[in-house]
Amino acid sequence: MSKRPNLILIMTDEMRGDCLGIAGHPDVKTPHLDTLAAQGIFYPNAYTACPSCVPARAALHTGLSQKKHGRVGYQDGIDWNYPVTMAGELSKAGYYTQCVGKMHVHPLRSMMGFHHIELHDGNLDFYRRPGTDYYEDQRIADDYYHWLHCMRGPDCDVSDTGLNCNSWVARPWPYEESLHPTNWVVSRGIDFLRRRDRRMPFFLMLSFVRPHAPYDAPQWYFDLYRNRSLRPPVKGDWDPQDPGIEGRTYNSHFTPSDPELELQQQAGYYACITLIDHQIGRFLDALHAQCAGEDNVIFFTSDHGELLGDHNLVRKSYPYQGSIHIPMLIHGPERLLGSRQTVSSSLVELRDVMPTLLNLAGADIPASLDGRSMLPGGGCETRDYLHGEHSFGGESNHFIVTGNDKYIWYSQTGREQYFDLKTDPGETKNRIQDPACTERIAALRSILIRELEGREEGYSDGRRLITGKPPRAVLSEVLFE
């Protein structure tokens, strides 16, 4: 039996960094995740530098910044041809590597260095379009859908609820709880523990599609949050107002105009999180039973957050805390983590997951990585800021975030915002015109000017930010490789 630690990466999709009991959320119940955080290292200053599924996962799998991995917005259908990957390096180091759940790469069945993948990517319209190759059609290529069709018939689909995968509409799951995609991921993860080669350490990634919409947890979980007085979304003095028809459009980026629907979205979102937490508890019981006596390290995070009505916005891609702030924790033996139970103030990002796991595995960390190990002495303690961005049409944005504050620049309009996160964590007051902040804003702006200098979009000439340059979701070195 291997003496090196088993590594388990548990990842959610679109989970806010504040939606943990240990993070102080007054409504969401996450007892198993709270336990892991309380007994391990919890990172309250964790971010995603490019807040949507595709670019965030590129950072996770490559350990690179968005400037290096080349995905600075959301675009499906562009091949993932990265020579150095998280699973690939762990495989080289002698780990057996498996992913269960969401990958969201292209092609759909790209292995990204894993030995084996049991895939469920949710409901991706790009891979369900007429004319899609048979083997690339999600209803054929996705292992969960294949299993669901075997269990309930070929016409059964997660869309049977009538919910769209980018909608704020919520309703309970209509089938048996055991058939829910969240439960399936854990069931397949537990089966992996049963059939693994016990002479090898393993890297297992459990990747949940929820709490990303559709908000369709089983009825019991909805009932936890129905008819309760939930904390209202954050509002500020700068919020976009009067969305008009967008407030009546179920898949817009604006919160629903109907307050009842806004409450239903919150309840559905929180229900999905608690379902995940309980299923993590189920997995932990199996891990303790089947891997007793072995060192097991558990890493938990998400690809990005969900605005959930904050500032009258929903979904992600915006540079605000609900969108870019993510949960992050590591649980394992103290001698491996190099720390007692603690809360780390380090500024960390998804690019740091890969080098941290390689550090835990005792493997070499490639010099090409931008990420740093999150363990004590790994380098994250000295990081002063993170540059983030998202190509988003007229709302394309860049931000510089530190442990204390944030500067935002909208590249198509030149609009700027500045928030003091220490005194105003909800970003309720835009202080860009505050004379007391002028010097600090200039310092953060200069950092962004430096970060963008030489970029192909032409956002910076090294002296100033240049407004109106056409944004790109994928940089040319990736697009034309």
C-alpha positions as semicolon CSV with decimal commas, in nm:
position;residue;x (nm);y (nm);z (nm)
1;M;0,000;0,000;0,000
2;S;0,134;0,342;-0,098
3;K;0,273;0,571;0,173
4;R;0,221;0,884;-0,032
5;P;-0,101;1,073;0,040
6;N;-0,416;1,019;-0,161
7;L;-0,535;1,349;-0,307
8;I;-0,905;1,429;-0,343
9;L;-1,007;1,749;-0,520
10;I;-1,374;1,832;-0,468
11;M;-1,499;2,109;-0,694
12;T;-1,835;2,276;-0,730
13;D;-1,959;2,499;-1,010
14;E;-2,071;2,857;-0,940
15;M;-2,049;2,845;-0,560
16;R;-2,002;3,177;-0,383
17;G;-1,715;3,210;-0,140
18;D;-1,947;3,328;0,137
19;C;-2,185;3,030;0,113
20;L;-2,032;2,828;0,395
21;G;-2,135;2,824;0,756
22;I;-1,774;2,874;0,861
23;A;-1,759;3,184;0,638
24;G;-2,037;3,335;0,847
25;H;-2,332;3,287;0,614
26;P;-2,651;3,316;0,819
27;D;-2,865;3,085;0,606
28;V;-2,667;2,818;0,418
29;K;-2,610;2,491;0,603
30;T;-2,281;2,316;0,519
31;P;-2,187;2,100;0,821
32;H;-1,946;1,865;0,643
33;L;-1,758;2,139;0,460
34;D;-1,743;2,341;0,782
35;T;-1,587;2,041;0,954
36;L;-1,319;2,005;0,687
37;A;-1,242;2,378;0,704
38;A;-1,234;2,387;1,085
39;Q;-0,990;2,095;1,095
40;G;-0,776;2,214;0,805
41;I;-0,665;2,536;0,638
42;F;-0,939;2,775;0,528
43;Y;-0,864;3,051;0,275
44;P;-1,116;3,338;0,296
45;N;-0,920;3,541;0,036
46;A;-0,965;3,295;-0,252
47;Y;-1,055;3,417;-0,601
48;T;-1,103;3,313;-0,959
49;A;-0,923;3,544;-1,200
50;C;-1,162;3,483;-1,490
51;P;-1,512;3,413;-1,354
52;S;-1,682;3,170;-1,589
53;C;-1,655;2,795;-1,638
54;V;-1,412;2,759;-1,929
55;P;-1,136;3,008;-1,836
56;A;-1,157;2,924;-1,467
57;R;-1,104;2,555;-1,539
58;A;-0,816;2,637;-1,771
59;A;-0,640;2,800;-1,474
60;L;-0,718;2,498;-1,254
61;H;-0,589;2,236;-1,498
62;T;-0,279;2,424;-1,614
63;G;-0,162;2,625;-1,313
64;L;-0,135;2,928;-1,543
65;S;-0,269;3,282;-1,532
66;Q;-0,527;3,377;-1,795
67;K;-0,258;3,566;-1,987
68;K;-0,066;3,237;-2,023
69;H;-0,348;2,985;-2,076
70;G;-0,511;3,228;-2,318
71;R;-0,878;3,199;-2,221
72;V;-0,996;3,538;-2,101
73;G;-1,369;3,487;-2,152
74;Y;-1,623;3,214;-2,222
75;Q;-1,601;3,033;-2,557
76;D;-1,678;2,667;-2,626
77;G;-1,538;2,460;-2,909
78;I;-1,170;2,564;-2,888
79;D;-0,934;2,267;-2,844
80;W;-0,748;2,224;-2,516
81;N;-0,391;2,136;-2,618
82;Y;-0,193;2,214;-2,304
83;P;0,127;2,009;-2,271
84;V;0,147;2,041;-1,891
85;T;-0,164;1,966;-1,684
86;M;-0,254;1,898;-1,323
87;A;-0,358;1,537;-1,377
88;G;-0,079;1,476;-1,626
89;E;0,193;1,579;-1,381
90;L;0,038;1,373;-1,101
91;S;0,016;1,075;-1,337
92;K;0,387;1,115;-1,417
93;A;0,454;1,121;-1,043
94;G;0,302;0,774;-1,003
95;Y;-0,055;0,864;-0,909
96;Y;-0,359;0,692;-1,053
97;T;-0,578;0,981;-1,168
98;Q;-0,953;0,986;-1,215
99;C;-1,215;1,257;-1,260
100;V;-1,585;1,207;-1,198
101;G;-1,819;1,484;-1,311
102;K;-1,761;1,814;-1,487
103;M;-1,457;1,885;-1,705
104;H;-1,595;2,141;-1,958
105;V;-1,304;2,108;-2,199
106;H;-1,294;2,054;-2,575
107;P;-1,327;1,799;-2,720
108;L;-1,568;1,674;-2,455
109;R;-1,370;1,356;-2,395
110;S;-1,028;1,521;-2,379
111;M;-0,839;1,339;-2,103
112;M;-0,628;1,636;-1,983
113;G;-0,379;1,390;-1,833
114;F;-0,629;1,177;-1,639
115;H;-0,612;0,800;-1,667
116;H;-0,990;0,778;-1,663
117;I;-1,289;1,016;-1,669
118;E;-1,654;0,952;-1,589
119;L;-1,805;1,262;-1,741
120;H;-2,098;1,481;-1,659
121;D;-2,078;1,837;-1,789
122;G;-2,432;1,947;-1,710
123;N;-2,649;2,077;-1,993
124;L;-2,425;2,247;-2,251
125;D;-2,615;2,389;-2,548
126;F;-2,301;2,399;-2,764
127;Y;-2,280;2,018;-2,761
128;R;-2,650;1,965;-2,830
129;R;-2,680;2,170;-3,148
130;P;-2,812;2,017;-3,470
131;G;-2,522;1,897;-3,679
132;T;-2,301;1,807;-3,384
133;D;-2,100;1,491;-3,451
134;Y;-2,268;1,188;-3,294
135;Y;-1,972;1,107;-3,071
136;E;-1,951;1,471;-2,957
137;D;-2,323;1,509;-2,881
138;Q;-2,352;1,549;-2,507
139;R;-2,642;1,305;-2,484
140;I;-2,409;1,036;-2,621
141;A;-2,064;1,138;-2,492
142;D;-2,167;1,223;-2,134
143;D;-2,151;0,923;-1,898
144;Y;-2,422;1,050;-1,661
145;Y;-2,671;1,088;-1,943
146;H;-2,588;0,739;-2,069
147;W;-2,648;0,602;-1,718
148;L;-2,967;0,805;-1,671
149;H;-3,106;0,673;-2,000
150;C;-3,030;0,319;-1,888
151;M;-3,208;0,382;-1,558
152;R;-3,510;0,580;-1,677
153;G;-3,531;0,545;-2,054
154;P;-3,379;0,726;-2,352
155;D;-3,604;1,032;-2,329
156;C;-3,520;1,117;-1,967
157;D;-3,316;1,438;-1,926
158;V;-3,219;1,688;-1,656
159;S;-3,418;1,942;-1,856
160;D;-3,743;1,755;-1,778
161;T;-3,793;2,005;-1,494
162;G;-3,838;2,277;-1,755
163;L;-3,542;2,469;-1,608
164;N;-3,272;2,626;-1,823
165;C;-2,906;2,588;-1,722
166;N;-2,867;2,968;-1,703
167;S;-3,204;3,046;-1,548
168;W;-3,298;3,193;-1,210
169;V;-3,613;2,977;-1,208
170;A;-3,610;2,703;-0,941
171;R;-3,811;2,388;-0,867
172;P;-3,744;2,046;-0,705
173;W;-3,594;1,746;-0,885
174;P;-3,877;1,528;-1,020
175;Y;-3,711;1,185;-0,999
176;E;-3,564;0,970;-0,723
177;E;-3,294;1,148;-0,525
178;S;-3,042;0,878;-0,615
179;L;-3,075;0,980;-0,982
180;H;-2,972;1,341;-0,925
181;P;-2,639;1,434;-1,092
182;T;-2,494;1,537;-0,754
183;N;-2,563;1,193;-0,606
184;W;-2,429;1,023;-0,921
185;V;-2,089;1,195;-0,887
186;V;-2,051;1,069;-0,530
187;S;-2,176;0,719;-0,616
188;R;-1,916;0,688;-0,891
189;G;-1,649;0,833;-0,662
190;I;-1,727;0,573;-0,396
191;D;-1,711;0,299;-0,658
192;F;-1,366;0,423;-0,757
193;L;-1,251;0,371;-0,398
194;R;-1,371;0,012;-0,419
195;R;-1,189;-0,079;-0,739
196;R;-0,865;0,118;-0,714
197;D;-0,519;-0,040;-0,715
198;R;-0,423;-0,010;-0,350
199;R;-0,053;-0,024;-0,432
200;M;-0,075;0,322;-0,591
201;P;-0,168;0,659;-0,444
202;F;-0,461;0,817;-0,622
203;F;-0,577;1,158;-0,732
204;L;-0,956;1,170;-0,749
205;M;-1,140;1,478;-0,870
206;L;-1,510;1,494;-0,779
207;S;-1,653;1,774;-0,990
208;F;-2,014;1,879;-0,929
209;V;-2,223;2,076;-1,178
210;R;-2,434;2,230;-0,899
211;P;-2,502;2,480;-0,746
212;H;-2,486;2,614;-1,104
213;A;-2,838;2,636;-1,245
214;P;-3,068;2,456;-1,289
215;Y;-3,168;2,494;-0,925
216;D;-3,325;2,150;-0,895
217;A;-3,228;1,987;-0,564
218;P;-3,469;1,723;-0,429
219;Q;-3,774;1,840;-0,237
220;W;-3,627;1,780;0,111
221;Y;-3,353;2,035;0,042
222;F;-3,594;2,293;-0,096
223;D;-3,799;2,257;0,218
224;L;-3,497;2,362;0,429
225;Y;-3,510;2,711;0,279
226;R;-3,870;2,763;0,173
227;N;-4,077;3,012;0,369
228;R;-3,771;3,137;0,557
229;S;-3,652;3,493;0,592
230;L;-3,329;3,475;0,390
231;R;-3,057;3,739;0,393
232;P;-3,143;3,982;0,111
233;P;-2,898;4,041;-0,174
234;V;-2,649;4,325;-0,133
235;K;-2,741;4,662;-0,284
236;G;-2,512;4,957;-0,346
237;D;-2,519;5,323;-0,441
238;W;-2,405;5,239;-0,795
239;D;-2,626;4,941;-0,888
240;P;-2,772;4,911;-1,239
241;Q;-3,137;5,010;-1,220
242;D;-3,459;4,934;-1,407
243;P;-3,352;4,633;-1,618
244;G;-3,683;4,656;-1,804
245;I;-3,756;4,345;-2,006
246;E;-3,437;4,182;-1,875
247;G;-3,602;4,155;-1,533
248;R;-3,869;3,938;-1,693
249;T;-3,622;3,727;-1,892
250;Y;-3,538;3,399;-1,721
251;N;-3,182;3,371;-1,856
252;S;-3,066;3,732;-1,841
253;H;-2,788;3,874;-1,623
254;F;-3,037;4,072;-1,414
255;T;-3,223;3,962;-1,107
256;P;-3,593;3,884;-1,158
257;S;-3,829;4,179;-1,119
258;D;-4,066;3,959;-0,917
259;P;-3,940;3,944;-0,553
260;E;-4,101;3,602;-0,511
261;L;-3,890;3,461;-0,794
262;E;-3,579;3,617;-0,638
263;L;-3,651;3,434;-0,312
264;Q;-3,712;3,111;-0,501
265;Q;-3,374;3,144;-0,670
266;Q;-3,202;3,190;-0,334
267;A;-3,382;2,889;-0,186
268;G;-3,301;2,672;-0,488
269;Y;-2,936;2,778;-0,488
270;Y;-2,888;2,712;-0,117
271;A;-3,073;2,379;-0,151
272;C;-2,823;2,265;-0,415
273;I;-2,532;2,360;-0,187
274;T;-2,667;2,165;0,109
275;L;-2,733;1,863;-0,113
276;I;-2,368;1,875;-0,221
277;D;-2,257;1,906;0,141
278;H;-2,458;1,601;0,248
279;Q;-2,324;1,400;-0,044
280;I;-1,971;1,503;0,052
281;G;-2,053;1,363;0,396
282;R;-2,154;1,037;0,226
283;F;-1,823;1,029;0,040
284;L;-1,624;1,104;0,357
285;D;-1,784;0,805;0,532
286;A;-1,678;0,581;0,243
287;L;-1,329;0,732;0,239
288;H;-1,281;0,666;0,611
289;A;-1,405;0,308;0,570
290;Q;-1,210;0,218;0,256
291;C;-0,892;0,421;0,308
292;A;-0,841;0,376;0,681
293;G;-0,476;0,400;0,777
294;E;-0,385;0,597;0,465
295;D;-0,307;0,967;0,441
296;N;-0,591;1,145;0,262
297;V;-0,579;1,510;0,170
298;I;-0,902;1,682;0,063
299;F;-0,900;2,006;-0,134
300;F;-1,229;2,190;-0,186
301;T;-1,300;2,483;-0,416
302;S;-1,527;2,617;-0,693
303;D;-1,465;2,757;-1,041
304;H;-1,642;3,089;-0,975
305;G;-1,931;3,236;-0,779
306;E;-2,288;3,350;-0,843
307;L;-2,410;3,708;-0,798
308;L;-2,750;3,583;-0,675
309;G;-2,919;3,922;-0,691
310;D;-2,631;4,127;-0,550
311;H;-2,640;4,470;-0,718
312;N;-2,946;4,353;-0,916
313;L;-2,729;4,103;-1,106
314;V;-2,718;3,725;-1,138
315;R;-2,476;3,465;-1,281
316;K;-2,106;3,555;-1,314
317;S;-1,851;3,727;-1,548
318;Y;-1,877;4,055;-1,355
319;P;-1,585;4,159;-1,130
320;Y;-1,785;4,174;-0,805
321;Q;-1,736;3,958;-0,497
322;G;-2,039;3,736;-0,556
323;S;-1,889;3,641;-0,892
324;I;-1,512;3,623;-0,828
325;H;-1,484;3,521;-0,461
326;I;-1,475;3,141;-0,420
327;P;-1,451;2,889;-0,135
328;M;-1,111;2,726;-0,076
329;L;-0,993;2,484;0,192
330;I;-0,748;2,199;0,246
331;H;-0,796;1,918;0,497
332;G;-0,537;1,657;0,583
333;P;-0,273;1,544;0,833
334;E;-0,097;1,835;0,999
335;R;0,248;1,698;0,911
336;L;0,156;1,722;0,541
337;L;-0,013;2,060;0,554
338;G;0,268;2,212;0,759
339;S;0,021;2,393;0,979
340;R;-0,216;2,349;1,269
341;Q;-0,584;2,420;1,223
342;T;-0,584;2,771;1,084
343;V;-0,734;3,041;0,871
344;S;-0,487;3,165;0,611
345;S;-0,493;3,527;0,497
346;S;-0,302;3,443;0,176
347;L;-0,442;3,576;-0,149
348;V;-0,499;3,258;-0,353
349;E;-0,640;3,172;-0,695
350;L;-0,733;2,862;-0,897
351;R;-0,391;2,860;-1,064
352;D;-0,251;2,770;-0,719
353;V;-0,439;2,439;-0,690
354;M;-0,207;2,247;-0,925
355;P;0,124;2,343;-0,759
356;T;-0,028;2,280;-0,416
357;L;-0,132;1,927;-0,511
358;L;0,209;1,860;-0,666
359;N;0,370;1,987;-0,346
360;L;0,158;1,750;-0,139
361;A;0,247;1,461;-0,373
362;G;0,618;1,530;-0,336
363;A;0,639;1,592;-0,710
364;D;0,837;1,856;-0,893
365;I;0,648;2,177;-0,970
366;P;0,716;2,283;-1,332
367;A;0,893;2,617;-1,354
368;S;0,647;2,725;-1,625
369;L;0,356;2,752;-1,379
370;D;0,223;3,089;-1,264
371;G;0,054;2,938;-0,960
372;R;0,220;2,893;-0,623
373;S;0,182;2,632;-0,353
374;M;-0,073;2,740;-0,095
375;L;0,102;2,552;0,184
376;P;0,308;2,751;0,435
377;G;0,624;2,875;0,266
378;G;0,489;2,806;-0,081
379;G;0,484;3,168;-0,192
380;C;0,118;3,269;-0,171
381;E;0,186;3,454;0,156
382;T;0,384;3,717;-0,036
383;R;0,132;3,780;-0,315
384;D;0,015;4,141;-0,302
385;Y;-0,259;4,140;-0,566
386;L;-0,436;3,942;-0,837
387;H;-0,524;4,065;-1,184
388;G;-0,857;3,934;-1,308
389;E;-1,069;3,993;-1,614
390;H;-1,353;3,871;-1,830
391;S;-1,428;3,935;-2,195
392;F;-1,799;4,018;-2,184
393;G;-1,900;4,232;-2,481
394;G;-1,980;4,587;-2,373
395;E;-1,934;4,481;-2,010
396;S;-1,579;4,345;-2,060
397;N;-1,385;4,418;-1,745
398;H;-1,053;4,398;-1,563
399;F;-0,984;4,417;-1,192
400;I;-0,700;4,434;-0,944
401;V;-0,794;4,281;-0,610
402;T;-0,585;4,277;-0,292
403;G;-0,653;4,155;0,057
404;N;-0,802;4,497;0,136
405;D;-0,948;4,660;-0,175
406;K;-1,036;4,637;-0,543
407;Y;-1,001;4,853;-0,855
408;I;-1,221;4,782;-1,161
409;W;-1,190;4,907;-1,519
410;Y;-1,449;4,842;-1,790
411;S;-1,244;4,826;-2,111
412;Q;-1,521;4,926;-2,354
413;T;-1,649;5,233;-2,171
414;G;-1,361;5,338;-1,945
415;R;-1,586;5,326;-1,638
416;E;-1,391;5,277;-1,315
417;Q;-1,487;5,160;-0,967
418;Y;-1,298;5,137;-0,640
419;F;-1,410;4,949;-0,329
420;D;-1,258;4,928;0,018
421;L;-1,325;4,562;0,094
422;K;-1,218;4,588;0,457
423;T;-1,481;4,844;0,552
424;D;-1,727;4,762;0,273
425;P;-1,710;4,387;0,187
426;G;-2,043;4,408;0,003
427;E;-1,910;4,676;-0,236
428;T;-2,199;4,908;-0,157
429;K;-2,007;5,236;-0,204
430;N;-1,811;5,312;-0,518
431;R;-1,533;5,544;-0,396
432;I;-1,374;5,615;-0,733
433;Q;-1,441;5,991;-0,688
434;D;-1,340;6,001;-0,322
435;P;-1,041;6,241;-0,287
436;A;-0,914;6,038;0,006
437;C;-0,867;5,740;-0,228
438;T;-0,703;5,916;-0,524
439;E;-0,348;5,803;-0,449
440;R;-0,449;5,443;-0,383
441;I;-0,661;5,426;-0,699
442;A;-0,369;5,560;-0,904
443;A;-0,143;5,289;-0,760
444;L;-0,385;5,010;-0,848
445;R;-0,450;5,157;-1,191
446;S;-0,077;5,159;-1,258
447;I;-0,061;4,790;-1,170
448;L;-0,332;4,715;-1,426
449;I;-0,154;4,928;-1,688
450;R;0,157;4,718;-1,630
451;E;-0,034;4,387;-1,638
452;L;-0,197;4,472;-1,971
453;E;0,109;4,618;-2,142
454;G;0,194;4,420;-2,456
455;R;-0,137;4,232;-2,467
456;E;-0,262;4,176;-2,821
457;E;-0,590;4,359;-2,756
458;G;-0,402;4,688;-2,708
459;Y;-0,557;4,775;-2,372
460;S;-0,240;4,947;-2,248
461;D;0,060;5,127;-2,396
462;G;0,253;5,106;-2,070
463;R;0,152;5,457;-1,965
464;R;-0,228;5,453;-1,971
465;L;-0,532;5,234;-2,019
466;I;-0,680;5,250;-2,368
467;T;-1,059;5,231;-2,388
468;G;-1,261;5,076;-2,668
469;K;-1,024;4,811;-2,802
470;P;-1,225;4,505;-2,918
471;P;-1,224;4,231;-2,652
472;R;-1,143;3,867;-2,727
473;A;-1,257;3,561;-2,536
474;V;-0,958;3,356;-2,650
475;L;-0,614;3,492;-2,723
476;S;-0,465;3,419;-3,062
477;E;-0,196;3,178;-2,943
478;V;-0,473;2,942;-2,828
479;L;-0,716;3,018;-3,110
480;F;-0,469;2,943;-3,386
481;E;-0,243;2,683;-3,230
